[in-house]
Amino acid sequence: MCTKYDPQREAEAAMKRAAASEGADRQRLIQLALAWHQLARERREEQPG
């Protein structure tokens, strides 16, 4: 997976934004953070060694 995004950093940023949000925005940002976290986990699993 070749991308300019760092999924772990994006997940952390989304959680920080979620903590500062309320209501539907908070829930949306939490779901976004979970998606980034899953991508980060998959990326780590793909790395050899």
PDB file of N, CA, C and O in Angstrom:
ATOM      1  N   MET A   1       0.844  -1.175   0.000  1.00  0.00           N
ATOM      2  CA  MET A   1       0.000   0.000   0.000  1.00  0.00           C
ATOM      3  C   MET A   1       0.890   1.238   0.000  1.00  0.00           C
ATOM      4  O   MET A   1       1.572   1.521   0.985  1.00  0.00           O
ATOM      5  N   CYS A   2       0.879   1.952  -1.077  1.00  0.00           N
ATOM      6  CA  CYS A   2       1.709   3.142  -1.204  1.00  0.00           C
ATOM      7  C   CYS A   2       0.816   4.376  -1.149  1.00  0.00           C
ATOM      8  O   CYS A   2      -0.004   4.604  -2.039  1.00  0.00           O
ATOM      9  N   THR A   3       0.982   5.154  -0.109  1.00  0.00           N
ATOM     10  CA  THR A   3       0.156   6.345   0.048  1.00  0.00           C
ATOM     11  C   THR A   3       0.914   7.393   0.832  1.00  0.00           C
ATOM     12  O   THR A   3       1.834   7.072   1.584  1.00  0.00           O
ATOM     13  N   LYS A   4       0.532   8.638   0.658  1.00  0.00           N
ATOM     14  CA  LYS A   4       1.196   9.713   1.382  1.00  0.00           C
ATOM     15  C   LYS A   4       0.600   9.917   2.776  1.00  0.00           C
ATOM     16  O   LYS A   4       1.122  10.708   3.562  1.00  0.00           O
ATOM     17  N   TYR A   5      -0.472   9.221   3.081  1.00  0.00           N
ATOM     18  CA  TYR A   5      -1.116   9.352   4.383  1.00  0.00           C
ATOM     19  C   TYR A   5      -0.523   8.379   5.385  1.00  0.00           C
ATOM     20  O   TYR A   5      -0.160   7.256   5.035  1.00  0.00           O
ATOM     21  N   ASP A   6      -0.427   8.817   6.633  1.00  0.00           N
ATOM     22  CA  ASP A   6      -0.029   7.951   7.737  1.00  0.00           C
ATOM     23  C   ASP A   6      -1.314   7.613   8.494  1.00  0.00           C
ATOM     24  O   ASP A   6      -1.812   8.450   9.246  1.00  0.00           O
ATOM     25  N   PRO A   7      -1.860   6.414   8.318  1.00  0.00           N
ATOM     26  CA  PRO A   7      -3.140   6.074   8.931  1.00  0.00           C
ATOM     27  C   PRO A   7      -3.155   6.245  10.457  1.00  0.00           C
ATOM     28  O   PRO A   7      -4.159   6.675  11.026  1.00  0.00           O
ATOM     29  N   GLN A   8      -2.047   5.907  11.112  1.00  0.00           N
ATOM     30  CA  GLN A   8      -2.011   6.042  12.564  1.00  0.00           C
ATOM     31  C   GLN A   8      -2.121   7.511  12.968  1.00  0.00           C
ATOM     32  O   GLN A   8      -2.856   7.850  13.896  1.00  0.00           O
ATOM     33  N   ARG A   9      -1.400   8.366  12.280  1.00  0.00           N
ATOM     34  CA  ARG A   9      -1.464   9.797  12.578  1.00  0.00           C
ATOM     35  C   ARG A   9      -2.858  10.359  12.286  1.00  0.00           C
ATOM     36  O   ARG A   9      -3.370  11.188  13.038  1.00  0.00           O
ATOM     37  N   GLU A  10      -3.464   9.901  11.190  1.00  0.00           N
ATOM     38  CA  GLU A  10      -4.810  10.352  10.843  1.00  0.00           C
ATOM     39  C   GLU A  10      -5.829   9.887  11.896  1.00  0.00           C
ATOM     40  O   GLU A  10      -6.744  10.632  12.247  1.00  0.00           O
ATOM     41  N   ALA A  11      -5.667   8.662  12.393  1.00  0.00           N
ATOM     42  CA  ALA A  11      -6.567   8.150  13.431  1.00  0.00           C
ATOM     43  C   ALA A  11      -6.455   8.989  14.692  1.00  0.00           C
ATOM     44  O   ALA A  11      -7.466   9.343  15.299  1.00  0.00           O
ATOM     45  N   GLU A  12      -5.236   9.306  15.085  1.00  0.00           N
ATOM     46  CA  GLU A  12      -5.030  10.118  16.288  1.00  0.00           C
ATOM     47  C   GLU A  12      -5.619  11.513  16.119  1.00  0.00           C
ATOM     48  O   GLU A  12      -6.225  12.050  17.047  1.00  0.00           O
ATOM     49  N   ALA A  13      -5.444  12.096  14.948  1.00  0.00           N
ATOM     50  CA  ALA A  13      -5.988  13.433  14.688  1.00  0.00           C
ATOM     51  C   ALA A  13      -7.516  13.413  14.727  1.00  0.00           C
ATOM     52  O   ALA A  13      -8.134  14.331  15.266  1.00  0.00           O
ATOM     53  N   ALA A  14      -8.121  12.381  14.163  1.00  0.00           N
ATOM     54  CA  ALA A  14      -9.579  12.277  14.173  1.00  0.00           C
ATOM     55  C   ALA A  14     -10.103  12.119  15.596  1.00  0.00           C
ATOM     56  O   ALA A  14     -11.141  12.686  15.936  1.00  0.00           O
ATOM     57  N   MET A  15      -9.400  11.356  16.431  1.00  0.00           N
ATOM     58  CA  MET A  15      -9.840  11.198  17.820  1.00  0.00           C
ATOM     59  C   MET A  15      -9.722  12.508  18.596  1.00  0.00           C
ATOM     60  O   MET A  15     -10.572  12.817  19.430  1.00  0.00           O
ATOM     61  N   LYS A  16      -8.681  13.266  18.326  1.00  0.00           N
ATOM     62  CA  LYS A  16      -8.539  14.572  18.982  1.00  0.00           C
ATOM     63  C   LYS A  16      -9.681  15.497  18.575  1.00  0.00           C
ATOM     64  O   LYS A  16     -10.243  16.212  19.406  1.00  0.00           O
ATOM     65  N   ARG A  17     -10.020  15.472  17.275  1.00  0.00           N
ATOM     66  CA  ARG A  17     -11.138  16.308  16.818  1.00  0.00           C
ATOM     67  C   ARG A  17     -12.450  15.811  17.424  1.00  0.00           C
ATOM     68  O   ARG A  17     -13.317  16.618  17.762  1.00  0.00           O
ATOM     69  N   ALA A  18     -12.604  14.497  17.563  1.00  0.00           N
ATOM     70  CA  ALA A  18     -13.827  13.941  18.155  1.00  0.00           C
ATOM     71  C   ALA A  18     -13.963  14.369  19.606  1.00  0.00           C
ATOM     72  O   ALA A  18     -15.062  14.681  20.063  1.00  0.00           O
ATOM     73  N   ALA A  19     -12.856  14.384  20.331  1.00  0.00           N
ATOM     74  CA  ALA A  19     -12.901  14.778  21.741  1.00  0.00           C
ATOM     75  C   ALA A  19     -13.348  16.221  21.904  1.00  0.00           C
ATOM     76  O   ALA A  19     -13.926  16.584  22.929  1.00  0.00           O
ATOM     77  N   ALA A  20     -13.084  17.043  20.897  1.00  0.00           N
ATOM     78  CA  ALA A  20     -13.460  18.451  20.965  1.00  0.00           C
ATOM     79  C   ALA A  20     -14.836  18.710  20.352  1.00  0.00           C
ATOM     80  O   ALA A  20     -15.286  19.855  20.308  1.00  0.00           O
ATOM     81  N   SER A  21     -15.508  17.657  19.878  1.00  0.00           N
ATOM     82  CA  SER A  21     -16.788  17.806  19.197  1.00  0.00           C
ATOM     83  C   SER A  21     -17.921  17.285  20.063  1.00  0.00           C
ATOM     84  O   SER A  21     -17.709  16.732  21.142  1.00  0.00           O
ATOM     85  N   GLU A  22     -19.134  17.479  19.554  1.00  0.00           N
ATOM     86  CA  GLU A  22     -20.319  16.993  20.248  1.00  0.00           C
ATOM     87  C   GLU A  22     -21.289  16.375  19.253  1.00  0.00           C
ATOM     88  O   GLU A  22     -21.231  16.646  18.054  1.00  0.00           O
ATOM     89  N   GLY A  23     -22.167  15.554  19.764  1.00  0.00           N
ATOM     90  CA  GLY A  23     -23.274  15.011  18.983  1.00  0.00           C
ATOM     91  C   GLY A  23     -22.861  14.188  17.780  1.00  0.00           C
ATOM     92  O   GLY A  23     -21.958  13.354  17.845  1.00  0.00           O
ATOM     93  N   ALA A  24     -23.556  14.452  16.666  1.00  0.00           N
ATOM     94  CA  ALA A  24     -23.346  13.682  15.448  1.00  0.00           C
ATOM     95  C   ALA A  24     -21.925  13.858  14.910  1.00  0.00           C
ATOM     96  O   ALA A  24     -21.344  12.916  14.371  1.00  0.00           O
ATOM     97  N   ASP A  25     -21.371  15.053  15.053  1.00  0.00           N
ATOM     98  CA  ASP A  25     -19.994  15.265  14.598  1.00  0.00           C
ATOM     99  C   ASP A  25     -19.025  14.372  15.349  1.00  0.00           C
ATOM    100  O   ASP A  25     -18.111  13.799  14.756  1.00  0.00           O
ATOM    101  N   ARG A  26     -19.223  14.255  16.645  1.00  0.00           N
ATOM    102  CA  ARG A  26     -18.352  13.403  17.457  1.00  0.00           C
ATOM    103  C   ARG A  26     -18.431  11.955  16.992  1.00  0.00           C
ATOM    104  O   ARG A  26     -17.406  11.293  16.829  1.00  0.00           O
ATOM    105  N   GLN A  27     -19.647  11.466  16.780  1.00  0.00           N
ATOM    106  CA  GLN A  27     -19.822  10.079  16.356  1.00  0.00           C
ATOM    107  C   GLN A  27     -19.181   9.845  14.990  1.00  0.00           C
ATOM    108  O   GLN A  27     -18.524   8.825  14.783  1.00  0.00           O
ATOM    109  N   ARG A  28     -19.364  10.771  14.067  1.00  0.00           N
ATOM    110  CA  ARG A  28     -18.784  10.654  12.734  1.00  0.00           C
ATOM    111  C   ARG A  28     -17.264  10.615  12.817  1.00  0.00           C
ATOM    112  O   ARG A  28     -16.628   9.817  12.130  1.00  0.00           O
ATOM    113  N   LEU A  29     -16.679  11.466  13.647  1.00  0.00           N
ATOM    114  CA  LEU A  29     -15.226  11.507  13.772  1.00  0.00           C
ATOM    115  C   LEU A  29     -14.674  10.252  14.449  1.00  0.00           C
ATOM    116  O   LEU A  29     -13.585   9.793  14.106  1.00  0.00           O
ATOM    117  N   ILE A  30     -15.412   9.703  15.395  1.00  0.00           N
ATOM    118  CA  ILE A  30     -14.999   8.439  16.025  1.00  0.00           C
ATOM    119  C   ILE A  30     -14.991   7.323  14.990  1.00  0.00           C
ATOM    120  O   ILE A  30     -14.057   6.522  14.949  1.00  0.00           O
ATOM    121  N   GLN A  31     -16.024   7.265  14.152  1.00  0.00           N
ATOM    122  CA  GLN A  31     -16.065   6.246  13.106  1.00  0.00           C
ATOM    123  C   GLN A  31     -14.926   6.434  12.116  1.00  0.00           C
ATOM    124  O   GLN A  31     -14.334   5.457  11.657  1.00  0.00           O
ATOM    125  N   LEU A  32     -14.619   7.671  11.788  1.00  0.00           N
ATOM    126  CA  LEU A  32     -13.496   7.956  10.903  1.00  0.00           C
ATOM    127  C   LEU A  32     -12.180   7.498  11.530  1.00  0.00           C
ATOM    128  O   LEU A  32     -11.344   6.894  10.859  1.00  0.00           O
ATOM    129  N   ALA A  33     -12.003   7.786  12.814  1.00  0.00           N
ATOM    130  CA  ALA A  33     -10.786   7.368  13.513  1.00  0.00           C
ATOM    131  C   ALA A  33     -10.656   5.848  13.520  1.00  0.00           C
ATOM    132  O   ALA A  33      -9.563   5.313  13.333  1.00  0.00           O
ATOM    133  N   LEU A  34     -11.769   5.157  13.734  1.00  0.00           N
ATOM    134  CA  LEU A  34     -11.730   3.691  13.724  1.00  0.00           C
ATOM    135  C   LEU A  34     -11.342   3.151  12.351  1.00  0.00           C
ATOM    136  O   LEU A  34     -10.605   2.170  12.253  1.00  0.00           O
ATOM    137  N   ALA A  35     -11.830   3.784  11.304  1.00  0.00           N
ATOM    138  CA  ALA A  35     -11.471   3.354   9.949  1.00  0.00           C
ATOM    139  C   ALA A  35      -9.980   3.566   9.703  1.00  0.00           C
ATOM    140  O   ALA A  35      -9.318   2.684   9.156  1.00  0.00           O
ATOM    141  N   TRP A  36      -9.437   4.726  10.099  1.00  0.00           N
ATOM    142  CA  TRP A  36      -7.998   4.982   9.947  1.00  0.00           C
ATOM    143  C   TRP A  36      -7.191   3.978  10.768  1.00  0.00           C
ATOM    144  O   TRP A  36      -6.158   3.482  10.318  1.00  0.00           O
ATOM    145  N   HIS A  37      -7.669   3.686  11.968  1.00  0.00           N
ATOM    146  CA  HIS A  37      -6.966   2.728  12.834  1.00  0.00           C
ATOM    147  C   HIS A  37      -6.915   1.348  12.180  1.00  0.00           C
ATOM    148  O   HIS A  37      -5.891   0.667  12.239  1.00  0.00           O
ATOM    149  N   GLN A  38      -8.013   0.940  11.561  1.00  0.00           N
ATOM    150  CA  GLN A  38      -8.049  -0.357  10.875  1.00  0.00           C
ATOM    151  C   GLN A  38      -7.056  -0.370   9.719  1.00  0.00           C
ATOM    152  O   GLN A  38      -6.362  -1.365   9.512  1.00  0.00           O
ATOM    153  N   LEU A  39      -6.981   0.719   8.968  1.00  0.00           N
ATOM    154  CA  LEU A  39      -6.008   0.800   7.880  1.00  0.00           C
ATOM    155  C   LEU A  39      -4.579   0.711   8.417  1.00  0.00           C
ATOM    156  O   LEU A  39      -3.729   0.050   7.821  1.00  0.00           O
ATOM    157  N   ALA A  40      -4.320   1.370   9.530  1.00  0.00           N
ATOM    158  CA  ALA A  40      -2.984   1.317  10.128  1.00  0.00           C
ATOM    159  C   ALA A  40      -2.646  -0.108  10.551  1.00  0.00           C
ATOM    160  O   ALA A  40      -1.519  -0.564  10.356  1.00  0.00           O
ATOM    161  N   ARG A  41      -3.612  -0.808  11.125  1.00  0.00           N
ATOM    162  CA  ARG A  41      -3.388  -2.189  11.557  1.00  0.00           C
ATOM    163  C   ARG A  41      -3.106  -3.084  10.357  1.00  0.00           C
ATOM    164  O   ARG A  41      -2.201  -3.918  10.401  1.00  0.00           O
ATOM    165  N   GLU A  42      -3.870  -2.914   9.294  1.00  0.00           N
ATOM    166  CA  GLU A  42      -3.656  -3.724   8.094  1.00  0.00           C
ATOM    167  C   GLU A  42      -2.297  -3.431   7.473  1.00  0.00           C
ATOM    168  O   GLU A  42      -1.627  -4.336   6.976  1.00  0.00           O
ATOM    169  N   ARG A  43      -1.903  -2.196   7.502  1.00  0.00           N
ATOM    170  CA  ARG A  43      -0.589  -1.825   6.952  1.00  0.00           C
ATOM    171  C   ARG A  43       0.536  -2.501   7.745  1.00  0.00           C
ATOM    172  O   ARG A  43       1.493  -3.008   7.161  1.00  0.00           O
ATOM    173  N   ARG A  44       0.415  -2.505   9.076  1.00  0.00           N
ATOM    174  CA  ARG A  44       1.433  -3.167   9.906  1.00  0.00           C
ATOM    175  C   ARG A  44       1.479  -4.660   9.624  1.00  0.00           C
ATOM    176  O   ARG A  44       2.560  -5.248   9.587  1.00  0.00           O
ATOM    177  N   GLU A  45       0.332  -5.276   9.427  1.00  0.00           N
ATOM    178  CA  GLU A  45       0.267  -6.718   9.156  1.00  0.00           C
ATOM    179  C   GLU A  45       0.876  -7.059   7.799  1.00  0.00           C
ATOM    180  O   GLU A  45       1.409  -8.154   7.618  1.00  0.00           O
ATOM    181  N   GLU A  46       0.803  -6.136   6.849  1.00  0.00           N
ATOM    182  CA  GLU A  46       1.348  -6.373   5.509  1.00  0.00           C
ATOM    183  C   GLU A  46       2.865  -6.270   5.464  1.00  0.00           C
ATOM    184  O   GLU A  46       3.496  -6.841   4.575  1.00  0.00           O
ATOM    185  N   GLN A  47       3.457  -5.551   6.407  1.00  0.00           N
ATOM    186  CA  GLN A  47       4.903  -5.339   6.386  1.00  0.00           C
ATOM    187  C   GLN A  47       5.630  -6.648   6.681  1.00  0.00           C
ATOM    188  O   GLN A  47       5.278  -7.358   7.623  1.00  0.00           O
ATOM    189  N   PRO A  48       6.643  -6.968   5.877  1.00  0.00           N
ATOM    190  CA  PRO A  48       7.401  -8.204   6.108  1.00  0.00           C
ATOM    191  C   PRO A  48       8.248  -8.103   7.375  1.00  0.00           C
ATOM    192  O   PRO A  48       8.717  -7.029   7.752  1.00  0.00           O
ATOM    193  N   GLY A  49       8.424  -9.243   8.013  1.00  0.00           N
ATOM    194  CA  GLY A  49       9.321  -9.330   9.166  1.00  0.00           C
ATOM    195  C   GLY A  49       8.633  -9.112  10.389  1.00  0.00           C
ATOM    196  O   GLY A  49       9.245  -9.151  11.457  1.00  0.00           O
TER     197      GLY A  49
END
